[in-house]
Amino acid sequence: MAERRFDPTRLPGFATVAVAVFVLLYLPIATLVAYSFNGGDSVAVWGGFSLDWYGRAWANETVKAAALRSVVIAACASALATTLATLAAVGVVRNRRMKGRAVVYMAINQPLMVPEIVTAVALLIFFASVRQFTGYQGLGYLIAAHAAFCVPFAYLPISARLEGMDATLEAAAADLYATPRQAFRHVTLPLLTPGIIAGAMLAFVISLDDVVITEFVKSAGQDTLPTYMLAQMRRGVSPEVNAISTMLLMVTVVLLTAFFIINKQTNRGKQ
């Protein structure tokens, strides 16, 4: 007699709970998107369909500056985090005899386990000391802070890709008298590229949406788009904030969709 497998979808009330969860998750987002097209000034009273708030957000120089600053910080932070994550993944995954691998893995993923507010306070204290010593007040602190926080997010898909790669290909390159550098450049790196791209995109999205660390580390005049929106929310919600949120949501959805497509292709390549 064939053994029956446990199927949670057959449990009583499963469909009801699933629908309720999706409604709670996505109904507020759908409401925000809908009211971003509100022609009135109220966020609670529908005043007709209009794209006016998108036009105002697009013409707002402060929004443009904050958006550009967010993209610059996210691009630099994701590039730095991906580079560090790639080096860490190669060193940890390919060096199975290394002592303390579990400790290194825990240290790399520490930002995922520690509450973000704790990381933010620690970075605030550290960079405050650096500011006092150097006098530098630029975006470098935000880039470094975001990169430190994004390393584990970039590390996960890169290490997963590396774990699924056939190590005999690198051994074959060595048998053909390739140096370790040549083997990495011509064999490992091309095969690892999908994981690197996925890690970079995930790190970019995490950096682009970050509020807590940015709010603690930034100096005056260094608002990113999320922190600008937070400041506007304190003064009162307007349909312009809804329009900005919707545009940011669309960017995030596009990047995450691309990430999952690349990650799917990566997993398919393992099989």
C-alpha positions, 0 to 999 in steps of 0.5 A: 500500500502506497504511503500517503504524503502529508498535504497541508493544502487539504487541511480544513480552512487552508484556502480561507487562511491563504486568502486572508493572508494575501488580502492582508498583505496586498490590499493595503498596497493595492489601496496605495496604488489606487489612491496615487491616481486620486485627483483630489487632495485627500488620501481618504476621499476619491476625487476622480482619476488623475495623473496630476500627483505623478506630474508633481512628484516628477517636477519636484526637484527635492524628490529628484535629488533624493531619488538620484542619491538613493540610486547612487548609494544603492549602486555603489553599496551593491557593487562593494557588497557583491565584490566582498560577498563573492570573495567570501563565498569563494574563500568559504565554499571552495576551502572546505578544510578551513577551520572555523567555517561555521564561525566565518559563515555566522560572521558573514550573516550576522546582519541578518540575525541582529536587529537592524536598529542595533546595527544602525546604532553601532554604525552611528557610533562608529561613523560619528567617531570617524567624522570627528577624526577626519572631518569628512561629511560625504556619502561615503558613510552611507555607502559603507553602512549599506554595503556592510548590511547588504553583504549577507544578502549578496552572499546567499545567492552567490554561495548557493550558485558556487555550491552547485558548481562542479569543482572538477571543472576547475580541477580540469583547468589546473590539469591543463596547466592553468594557474589559479588566477586563470582558472578563476577568471576563465572557468569559475567566474563565468559560471558564477556570473548568474549568482553574482548578478542575482546577489547584486540585484538583491543587494541593490533593492535592499539598499534602495529601500533601507530607512533605519540605517540611513536615518541613523547614519546620514548627515544633513542634506543627505536624504534618500527617497525613503527617508524623504518620504518618511519626513513627508509622512510626519507632516501628513500623508498626501497623494504625492507620497502615494505616487512616489511610493508607487513608482518606488514599488514598481522599480522594486517589483521589476528588480525582484522579478529579474532576480527571481528569473536569474535565480531560477535559471541558476537553479536550473543550471545546477540540475 
